[in-house]
């Protein structure tokens, strides 16, 4: 399998990733979903802290994923390793400013 280099932006920060070519579309969609969730949450609540918005978005997206998986008869587990790594790096970077 061939890998491709991507630059995804989550919460205004760009992250370089190397993903399998077959996973590229999923990773881009996941980043888009995260950004949309952050945008909706920031408009709906008086939360401005990026780390809080990321945590709330993660909870919202995973809850939705769990609910969908219960209704599906066959589920292939998603591999969010690269996104989790990027979110952990972002969280550490945000923590370093506090």
N, CA, C and O atoms as a printed pandas DataFrame, in Angstrom:
     atom_number atom_name residue_name chain_id  residue_number  x_coord  y_coord  z_coord
0              1         N          UNK        A               1    0.834   -1.179    0.000
1              2        CA          UNK        A               1    0.000    0.000    0.000
2              3         C          UNK        A               1    0.877    1.240    0.000
3              4         O          UNK        A               1    1.890    1.307    0.696
4              5         N          UNK        A               2    0.481    2.187   -0.767
5              6        CA          UNK        A               2    1.227    3.430   -0.887
6              7         C          UNK        A               2    0.723    4.452    0.131
7              8         O          UNK        A               2   -0.468    4.522    0.434
8              9         N          UNK        A               3    1.661    5.239    0.646
9             10        CA          UNK        A               3    1.293    6.290    1.592
10            11         C          UNK        A               3    1.312    7.633    0.880
11            12         O          UNK        A               3    2.062    7.847   -0.072
12            13         N          UNK        A               4    0.459    8.538    1.375
13            14        CA          UNK        A               4    0.415    9.890    0.847
14            15         C          UNK        A               4    0.631   10.871    1.993
15            16         O          UNK        A               4    0.285   10.593    3.141
16            17         N          UNK        A               5    1.200   12.007    1.665
17            18        CA          UNK        A               5    1.403   13.067    2.648
18            19         C          UNK        A               5    0.228   14.027    2.579
19            20         O          UNK        A               5   -0.174   14.475    1.505
20            21         N          UNK        A               6   -0.305   14.328    3.739
21            22        CA          UNK        A               6   -1.418   15.268    3.827
22            23         C          UNK        A               6   -1.067   16.369    4.800
23            24         O          UNK        A               6   -0.263   16.176    5.712
24            25         N          UNK        A               7   -1.664   17.506    4.605
25            26        CA          UNK        A               7   -1.633   18.563    5.601
26            27         C          UNK        A               7   -3.083   18.851    5.931
27            28         O          UNK        A               7   -3.827   19.384    5.107
28            29         N          UNK        A               8   -3.478   18.494    7.145
29            30        CA          UNK        A               8   -4.849   18.755    7.555
30            31         C          UNK        A               8   -4.848   19.890    8.567
31            32         O          UNK        A               8   -3.879   20.089    9.300
32            33         N          UNK        A               9   -5.932   20.620    8.593
33            34        CA          UNK        A               9   -6.073   21.710    9.545
34            35         C          UNK        A               9   -7.223   21.382   10.478
35            36         O          UNK        A               9   -8.344   21.112   10.046
36            37         N          UNK        A              10   -6.917   21.411   11.768
37            38        CA          UNK        A              10   -7.919   21.180   12.804
38            39         C          UNK        A              10   -7.827   22.341   13.781
39            40         O          UNK        A              10   -6.761   22.628   14.325
40            41         N          UNK        A              11   -8.946   22.996   13.994
41            42        CA          UNK        A              11   -9.023   24.122   14.931
42            43         C          UNK        A              11   -7.976   25.184   14.606
43            44         O          UNK        A              11   -7.375   25.765   15.510
44            45         N          UNK        A              12   -7.759   25.436   13.317
45            46        CA          UNK        A              12   -6.860   26.483   12.901
46            47         C          UNK        A              12   -5.390   26.125   12.894
47            48         O          UNK        A              12   -4.552   26.975   12.591
48            49         N          UNK        A              13   -5.055   24.883   13.223
49            50        CA          UNK        A              13   -3.663   24.452   13.211
50            51         C          UNK        A              13   -3.480   23.375   12.152
51            52         O          UNK        A              13   -4.339   22.513   11.964
52            53         N          UNK        A              14   -2.356   23.440   11.473
53            54        CA          UNK        A              14   -2.074   22.502   10.390
54            55         C          UNK        A              14   -1.176   21.380   10.898
55            56         O          UNK        A              14   -0.211   21.616   11.625
56            57         N          UNK        A              15   -1.514   20.158   10.502
57            58        CA          UNK        A              15   -0.767   18.976   10.909
58            59         C          UNK        A              15   -0.373   18.169    9.679
59            60         O          UNK        A              15   -1.226   17.818    8.863
60            61         N          UNK        A              16    0.910   17.877    9.545
61            62        CA          UNK        A              16    1.332   17.007    8.443
62            63         C          UNK        A              16    1.119   15.548    8.846
63            64         O          UNK        A              16    1.474   15.137    9.951
64            65         N          UNK        A              17    0.546   14.789    7.949
65            66        CA          UNK        A              17    0.281   13.370    8.213
66            67         C          UNK        A              17    0.718   12.538    7.021
67            68         O          UNK        A              17    0.674   12.993    5.878
68            69         N          UNK        A              18    1.139   11.317    7.301
69            70        CA          UNK        A              18    1.365   10.320    6.262
70            71         C          UNK        A              18    0.342    9.214    6.503
71            72         O          UNK        A              18    0.339    8.576    7.555
72            73         N          UNK        A              19   -0.513    8.999    5.529
73            74        CA          UNK        A              19   -1.567    7.996    5.669
74            75         C          UNK        A              19   -1.572    7.087    4.450
75            76         O          UNK        A              19   -1.053    7.437    3.390
76            77         N          UNK        A              20   -2.156    5.933    4.619
77            78        CA          UNK        A              20   -2.333    5.053    3.472
78            79         C          UNK        A              20   -3.247    5.735    2.463
79            80         O          UNK        A              20   -4.206    6.416    2.826
80            81         N          UNK        A              21   -2.934    5.540    1.214
81            82        CA          UNK        A              21   -3.724    6.162    0.158
82            83         C          UNK        A              21   -5.209    5.802    0.292
83            84         O          UNK        A              21   -6.083    6.621    0.011
84            85         N          UNK        A              22   -5.474    4.582    0.720
85            86        CA          UNK        A              22   -6.863    4.146    0.875
86            87         C          UNK        A              22   -7.563    4.832    2.048
87            88         O          UNK        A              22   -8.792    4.829    2.114
88            89         N          UNK        A              23   -6.802    5.421    2.973
89            90        CA          UNK        A              23   -7.368    6.092    4.141
90            91         C          UNK        A              23   -7.474    7.604    3.958
91            92         O          UNK        A              23   -8.070    8.282    4.795
92            93         N          UNK        A              24   -6.914    8.137    2.893
93            94        CA          UNK        A              24   -6.846    9.576    2.694
94            95         C          UNK        A              24   -8.219   10.242    2.792
95            96         O          UNK        A              24   -8.382   11.223    3.518
96            97         N          UNK        A              25   -9.177    9.728    2.087
97            98        CA          UNK        A              25  -10.508   10.321    2.079
98            99         C          UNK        A              25  -11.138   10.302    3.473
99           100         O          UNK        A              25  -11.784   11.267    3.881
100          101         N          UNK        A              26  -10.949    9.203    4.197
101          102        CA          UNK        A              26  -11.504    9.093    5.551
102          103         C          UNK        A              26  -10.877   10.114    6.501
103          104         O          UNK        A              26  -11.573   10.730    7.308
104          105         N          UNK        A              27   -9.570   10.286    6.399
105          106        CA          UNK        A              27   -8.868   11.235    7.276
106          107         C          UNK        A              27   -9.319   12.660    6.974
107          108         O          UNK        A              27   -9.567   13.440    7.894
108          109         N          UNK        A              28   -9.426   13.003    5.699
109          110        CA          UNK        A              28   -9.892   14.335    5.327
110          111         C          UNK        A              28  -11.321   14.576    5.808
111          112         O          UNK        A              28  -11.648   15.664    6.283
112          113         N          UNK        A              29  -12.162   13.562    5.683
113          114        CA          UNK        A              29  -13.553   13.673    6.157
114          115         C          UNK        A              29  -13.583   13.821    7.673
115          116         O          UNK        A              29  -14.353   14.628    8.196
116          117         N          UNK        A              30  -12.762   13.059    8.385
117          118        CA          UNK        A              30  -12.719   13.156    9.842
118          119         C          UNK        A              30  -12.284   14.548   10.277
119          120         O          UNK        A              30  -12.879   15.121   11.191
120          121         N          UNK        A              31  -11.264   15.099    9.642
121          122        CA          UNK        A              31  -10.805   16.454    9.975
122          123         C          UNK        A              31  -11.908   17.469    9.707
123          124         O          UNK        A              31  -12.122   18.386   10.500
124          125         N          UNK        A              32  -12.602   17.304    8.597
125          126        CA          UNK        A              32  -13.713   18.200    8.271
126          127         C          UNK        A              32  -14.826   18.091    9.313
127          128         O          UNK        A              32  -15.382   19.103    9.739
128          129         N          UNK        A              33  -15.152   16.857    9.726
129          130        CA          UNK        A              33  -16.177   16.656   10.751
130          131         C          UNK        A              33  -15.781   17.310   12.070
131          132         O          UNK        A              33  -16.616   17.920   12.738
132          133         N          UNK        A              34  -14.511   17.183   12.445
133          134        CA          UNK        A              34  -14.029   17.800   13.686
134          135         C          UNK        A              34  -14.174   19.318   13.603
135          136         O          UNK        A              34  -14.675   19.948   14.534
136          137         N          UNK        A              35  -13.738   19.898   12.497
137          138        CA          UNK        A              35  -13.827   21.348   12.344
138          139         C          UNK        A              35  -15.269   21.841   12.353
139          140         O          UNK        A              35  -15.567   22.889   12.926
140          141         N          UNK        A              36  -16.159   21.090   11.721
141          142        CA          UNK        A              36  -17.579   21.466   11.726
142          143         C          UNK        A              36  -18.152   21.384   13.133
143          144         O          UNK        A              36  -18.919   22.254   13.544
144          145         N          UNK        A              37  -17.782   20.338   13.874
145          146        CA          UNK        A              37  -18.269   20.185   15.248
146          147         C          UNK        A              37  -17.763   21.331   16.119
147          148         O          UNK        A              37  -18.519   21.880   16.920
148          149         N          UNK        A              38  -16.498   21.693   15.969
149          150        CA          UNK        A              38  -15.932   22.811   16.736
150          151         C          UNK        A              38  -16.674   24.101   16.418
151          152         O          UNK        A              38  -17.016   24.866   17.320
152          153         N          UNK        A              39  -16.919   24.339   15.147
153          154        CA          UNK        A              39  -17.617   25.556   14.727
154          155         C          UNK        A              39  -19.033   25.610   15.312
155          156         O          UNK        A              39  -19.454   26.642   15.834
156          157         N          UNK        A              40  -19.759   24.501   15.223
157          158        CA          UNK        A              40  -21.116   24.466   15.767
158          159         C          UNK        A              40  -21.131   24.674   17.276
159          160         O          UNK        A              40  -21.965   25.413   17.800
160          161         N          UNK        A              41  -20.212   24.024   17.964
161          162        CA          UNK        A              41  -20.151   24.170   19.419
162          163         C          UNK        A              41  -19.781   25.590   19.835
163          164         O          UNK        A              41  -20.343   26.122   20.792
164          165         N          UNK        A              42  -18.844   26.202   19.124
165          166        CA          UNK        A              42  -18.434   27.561   19.483
166          167         C          UNK        A              42  -19.560   28.563   19.242
167          168         O          UNK        A              42  -19.650   29.577   19.934
168          169         N          UNK        A              43  -20.410   28.281   18.269
169          170        CA          UNK        A              43  -21.553   29.160   18.009
170          171         C          UNK        A              43  -22.688   28.912   19.006
171          172         O          UNK        A              43  -23.453   29.825   19.316
172          173         N          UNK        A              44  -22.797   27.686   19.503
173          174        CA          UNK        A              44  -23.904   27.328   20.382
174          175         C          UNK        A              44  -23.637   27.597   21.854
175          176         O          UNK        A              44  -24.572   27.784   22.633
176          177         N          UNK        A              45  -22.372   27.619   22.238
177          178        CA          UNK        A              45  -22.008   27.777   23.643
178          179         C          UNK        A              45  -20.994   28.902   23.796
179          180         O          UNK        A              45  -20.324   29.292   22.840
180          181         N          UNK        A              46  -20.896   29.408   25.003
181          182        CA          UNK        A              46  -19.964   30.503   25.288
182          183         C          UNK        A              46  -18.573   29.972   25.607
183          184         O          UNK        A              46  -17.873   30.528   26.453
184          185         N          UNK        A              47  -18.174   28.907   24.940
185          186        CA          UNK        A              47  -16.859   28.304   25.158
186          187         C          UNK        A              47  -15.921   28.838   24.085
187          188         O          UNK        A              47  -16.215   28.749   22.893
188          189         N          UNK        A              48  -14.804   29.385   24.509
189          190        CA          UNK        A              48  -13.836   29.917   23.553
190          191         C          UNK        A              48  -12.503   29.185   23.626
191          192         O          UNK        A              48  -11.655   29.353   22.750
192          193         N          UNK        A              49  -12.311   28.376   24.661
193          194        CA          UNK        A              49  -11.053   27.653   24.824
194          195         C          UNK        A              49  -10.979   26.516   23.802
195          196         O          UNK        A              49  -11.855   25.651   23.766
196          197         N          UNK        A              50   -9.943   26.521   22.985
197          198        CA          UNK        A              50   -9.799   25.538   21.921
198          199         C          UNK        A              50   -9.750   24.113   22.460
199          200         O          UNK        A              50  -10.342   23.207   21.874
200          201         N          UNK        A              51   -9.059   23.913   23.557
201          202        CA          UNK        A              51   -8.956   22.568   24.127
202          203         C          UNK        A              51  -10.328   22.066   24.571
203          204         O          UNK        A              51  -10.656   20.896   24.371
204          205         N          UNK        A              52  -11.125   22.938   25.168
205          206        CA          UNK        A              52  -12.478   22.548   25.571
206          207         C          UNK        A              52  -13.330   22.208   24.352
207          208         O          UNK        A              52  -14.077   21.230   24.360
208          209         N          UNK        A              53  -13.212   23.018   23.313
209          210        CA          UNK        A              53  -13.983   22.752   22.089
210          211         C          UNK        A              53  -13.561   21.438   21.440
211          212         O          UNK        A              53  -14.405   20.697   20.936
212          213         N          UNK        A              54  -12.265   21.144   21.449
213          214        CA          UNK        A              54  -11.782   19.871   20.904
214          215         C          UNK        A              54  -12.317   18.690   21.710
215          216         O          UNK        A              54  -12.754   17.687   21.145
216          217         N          UNK        A              55  -12.278   18.820   23.024
217          218        CA          UNK        A              55  -12.771   17.736   23.881
218          219         C          UNK        A              55  -14.265   17.520   23.678
219          220         O          UNK        A              55  -14.724   16.383   23.568
220          221         N          UNK        A              56  -15.015   18.604   23.629
221          222        CA          UNK        A              56  -16.458   18.492   23.425
222          223         C          UNK        A              56  -16.775   17.903   22.048
223          224         O          UNK        A              56  -17.697   17.099   21.910
224          225         N          UNK        A              57  -16.015   18.301   21.041
225          226        CA          UNK        A              57  -16.210   17.770   19.686
226          227         C          UNK        A              57  -15.897   16.283   19.633
227          228         O          UNK        A              57  -16.634   15.507   19.024
228          229         N          UNK        A              58  -14.803   15.888   20.272
229          230        CA          UNK        A              58  -14.432   14.468   20.301
230          231         C          UNK        A              58  -15.536   13.651   20.957
231          232         O          UNK        A              58  -15.919   12.597   20.450
232          233         N          UNK        A              59  -16.043   14.131   22.076
233          234        CA          UNK        A              59  -17.119   13.413   22.765
234          235         C          UNK        A              59  -18.354   13.303   21.886
235          236         O          UNK        A              59  -18.969   12.240   21.794
236          237         N          UNK        A              60  -18.711   14.392   21.249
237          238        CA          UNK        A              60  -19.882   14.405   20.379
238          239         C          UNK        A              60  -19.725   13.439   19.199
239          240         O          UNK        A              60  -20.643   12.676   18.895
240          241         N          UNK        A              61  -18.573   13.470   18.543
241          242        CA          UNK        A              61  -18.356   12.623   17.369
242          243         C          UNK        A              61  -18.269   11.139   17.738
243          244         O          UNK        A              61  -18.817   10.293   17.032
244          245         N          UNK        A              62  -17.595   10.826   18.819
245          246        CA          UNK        A              62  -17.486    9.427   19.238
246          247         C          UNK        A              62  -18.840    8.901   19.709
247          248         O          UNK        A              62  -19.184    7.751   19.435
248          249         N          UNK        A              63  -19.602    9.720   20.405
249          250        CA          UNK        A              63  -20.943    9.305   20.838
250          251         C          UNK        A              63  -21.811    8.982   19.634
251          252         O          UNK        A              63  -22.545    7.994   19.628
252          253         N          UNK        A              64  -21.717    9.825   18.615
253          254        CA          UNK        A              64  -22.481    9.573   17.389
254          255         C          UNK        A              64  -22.011    8.273   16.729
255          256         O          UNK        A              64  -22.831    7.485   16.258
256          257         N          UNK        A              65  -20.708    8.052   16.695
257          258        CA          UNK        A              65  -20.140    6.845   16.099
258          259         C          UNK        A              65  -20.601    5.595   16.852
259          260         O          UNK        A              65  -20.942    4.587   16.233
260          261         N          UNK        A              66  -20.612    5.660   18.171
261          262        CA          UNK        A              66  -21.055    4.520   18.986
262          263         C          UNK        A              66  -22.529    4.236   18.721
263          264         O          UNK        A              66  -22.924    3.079   18.578
264          265         N          UNK        A              67  -23.338    5.284   18.656
265          266        CA          UNK        A              67  -24.768    5.104   18.398
266          267         C          UNK        A              67  -24.994    4.468   17.029
267          268         O          UNK        A              67  -25.850    3.595   16.884
268          269         N          UNK        A              68  -24.232    4.900   16.029
269          270        CA          UNK        A              68  -24.368    4.337   14.689
270          271         C          UNK        A              68  -23.906    2.891   14.659
271          272         O          UNK        A              68  -24.496    2.062   13.968
272          273         N          UNK        A              69  -22.854    2.587   15.407
273          274        CA          UNK        A              69  -22.320    1.227   15.373
274          275         C          UNK        A              69  -23.290    0.226   15.992
275          276         O          UNK        A              69  -23.282   -0.950   15.627
276          277         N          UNK        A              70  -24.110    0.673   16.907
277          278        CA          UNK        A              70  -25.091   -0.226   17.524
278          279         C          UNK        A              70  -26.204   -0.595   16.548
279          280         O          UNK        A              70  -26.842   -1.638   16.692
280          281         N          UNK        A              71  -26.437    0.266   15.551
281          282        CA          UNK        A              71  -27.499   -0.015   14.585
282          283         C          UNK        A              71  -26.993   -0.775   13.367
283          284         O          UNK        A              71  -27.791   -1.303   12.593
284          285         N          UNK        A              72  -25.687   -0.838   13.191
285          286        CA          UNK        A              72  -25.120   -1.545   12.051
286          287         C          UNK        A              72  -24.877   -3.000   12.420
287          288         O          UNK        A              72  -24.466   -3.302   13.540
288          289         N          UNK        A              73  -25.130   -3.898   11.481
289          290        CA          UNK        A              73  -24.914   -5.308   11.758
290          291         C          UNK        A              73  -23.447   -5.688   11.657
291          292         O          UNK        A              73  -22.968   -6.532   12.413
292          293         N          UNK        A              74  -22.729   -5.065   10.723
293          294        CA          UNK        A              74  -21.305   -5.325   10.565
294          295         C          UNK        A              74  -20.586   -3.989   10.631
295          296         O          UNK        A              74  -20.880   -3.072    9.865
296          297         N          UNK        A              75  -19.646   -3.892   11.550
297          298        CA          UNK        A              75  -18.914   -2.635   11.676
298          299         C          UNK        A              75  -17.427   -2.891   11.565
299          300         O          UNK        A              75  -16.878   -3.767   12.234
300          301         N          UNK        A              76  -16.798   -2.130   10.729
301          302        CA          UNK        A              76  -15.345   -2.172   10.618
302          303         C          UNK        A              76  -14.818   -1.043   11.494
303          304         O          UNK        A              76  -15.153    0.119   11.267
304          305         N          UNK        A              77  -13.992   -1.369   12.497
305          306        CA          UNK        A              77  -13.515   -0.311   13.379
306          307         C          UNK        A              77  -12.677    0.728   12.623
307          308         O          UNK        A              77  -11.829    0.388   11.797
308          309         N          UNK        A              78  -12.937    1.981   12.926
309          310        CA          UNK        A              78  -12.187    3.066   12.298
310          311         C          UNK        A              78  -10.831    3.207   12.983
311          312         O          UNK        A              78  -10.702    3.002   14.190
312          313         N          UNK        A              79   -9.848    3.554   12.205
313          314        CA          UNK        A              79   -8.509    3.772   12.748
314          315         C          UNK        A              79   -8.261    5.272   12.826
315          316         O          UNK        A              79   -7.972    5.924   11.822
316          317         N          UNK        A              80   -8.380    5.804   14.036
317          318        CA          UNK        A              80   -8.175    7.227   14.258
318          319         C          UNK        A              80   -6.817    7.506   14.898
319          320         O          UNK        A              80   -6.629    8.547   15.527
320          321         N          UNK        A              81   -5.877    6.586   14.742
321          322        CA          UNK        A              81   -4.573    6.720   15.387
322          323         C          UNK        A              81   -3.894    8.027   15.022
323          324         O          UNK        A              81   -3.407    8.736   15.902
324          325         N          UNK        A              82   -3.855    8.353   13.748
325          326        CA          UNK        A              82   -3.159    9.575   13.328
326          327         C          UNK        A              82   -3.862   10.819   13.854
327          328         O          UNK        A              82   -3.205   11.793   14.223
328          329         N          UNK        A              83   -5.183   10.795   13.890
329          330        CA          UNK        A              83   -5.929   11.945   14.409
330          331         C          UNK        A              83   -5.727   12.068   15.912
331          332         O          UNK        A              83   -5.540   13.171   16.427
332          333         N          UNK        A              84   -5.764   10.941   16.617
333          334        CA          UNK        A              84   -5.533   10.964   18.053
334          335         C          UNK        A              84   -4.148   11.507   18.373
335          336         O          UNK        A              84   -3.987   12.289   19.310
336          337         N          UNK        A              85   -3.154   11.099   17.603
337          338        CA          UNK        A              85   -1.792   11.588   17.809
338          339         C          UNK        A              85   -1.738   13.095   17.595
339          340         O          UNK        A              85   -1.110   13.816   18.370
340          341         N          UNK        A              86   -2.387   13.562   16.555
341          342        CA          UNK        A              86   -2.405   14.999   16.275
342          343         C          UNK        A              86   -3.132   15.772   17.367
343          344         O          UNK        A              86   -2.686   16.845   17.775
344          345         N          UNK        A              87   -4.256   15.229   17.844
345          346        CA          UNK        A              87   -5.003   15.899   18.909
346          347         C          UNK        A              87   -4.207   15.927   20.211
347          348         O          UNK        A              87   -4.248   16.920   20.938
348          349         N          UNK        A              88   -3.488   14.858   20.510
349          350        CA          UNK        A              88   -2.646   14.839   21.705
350          351         C          UNK        A              88   -1.544   15.881   21.603
351          352         O          UNK        A              88   -1.247   16.569   22.580
352          353         N          UNK        A              89   -0.935   16.002   20.427
353          354        CA          UNK        A              89    0.112   17.004   20.216
354          355         C          UNK        A              89   -0.458   18.408   20.374
355          356         O          UNK        A              89    0.171   19.276   20.978
356          357         N          UNK        A              90   -1.658   18.629   19.824
357          358        CA          UNK        A              90   -2.311   19.925   19.948
358          359         C          UNK        A              90   -2.618   20.231   21.406
359          360         O          UNK        A              90   -2.401   21.352   21.867
360          361         N          UNK        A              91   -3.115   19.254   22.122
361          362        CA          UNK        A              91   -3.431   19.441   23.536
362          363         C          UNK        A              91   -2.185   19.798   24.340
363          364         O          UNK        A              91   -2.231   20.689   25.188
364          365         N          UNK        A              92   -1.078   19.115   24.083
365          366        CA          UNK        A              92    0.178   19.414   24.775
366          367         C          UNK        A              92    0.663   20.820   24.439
367          368         O          UNK        A              92    1.162   21.540   25.304
368          369         N          UNK        A              93    0.510   21.199   23.176
369          370        CA          UNK        A              93    0.941   22.531   22.763
370          371         C          UNK        A              93    0.103   23.603   23.448
371          372         O          UNK        A              93    0.633   24.620   23.897
372          373         N          UNK        A              94   -1.197   23.377   23.527
373          374        CA          UNK        A              94   -2.087   24.322   24.197
374          375         C          UNK        A              94   -1.740   24.394   25.680
375          376         O          UNK        A              94   -1.697   25.480   26.258
376          377         N          UNK        A              95   -1.493   23.241   26.294
377          378        CA          UNK        A              95   -1.118   23.206   27.718
378          379         C          UNK        A              95    0.160   23.978   27.985
379          380         O          UNK        A              95    0.306   24.583   29.047
380          381         N          UNK        A              96    1.080   23.967   27.044
381          382        CA          UNK        A              96    2.356   24.644   27.253
382          383         C          UNK        A              96    2.196   26.157   27.337
383          384         O          UNK        A              96    3.080   26.835   27.862
384          385         N          UNK        A              97    1.081   26.708   26.829
385          386        CA          UNK        A              97    0.838   28.141   26.895
386          387         C          UNK        A              97    0.156   28.538   28.195
387          388         O          UNK        A              97    0.105   29.722   28.528
388          389         N          UNK        A              98   -0.364   27.577   28.929
389          390        CA          UNK        A              98   -1.081   27.895   30.196
390          391         C          UNK        A              98   -0.140   27.960   31.348
391          392         O          UNK        A              98   -0.561   28.213   32.477
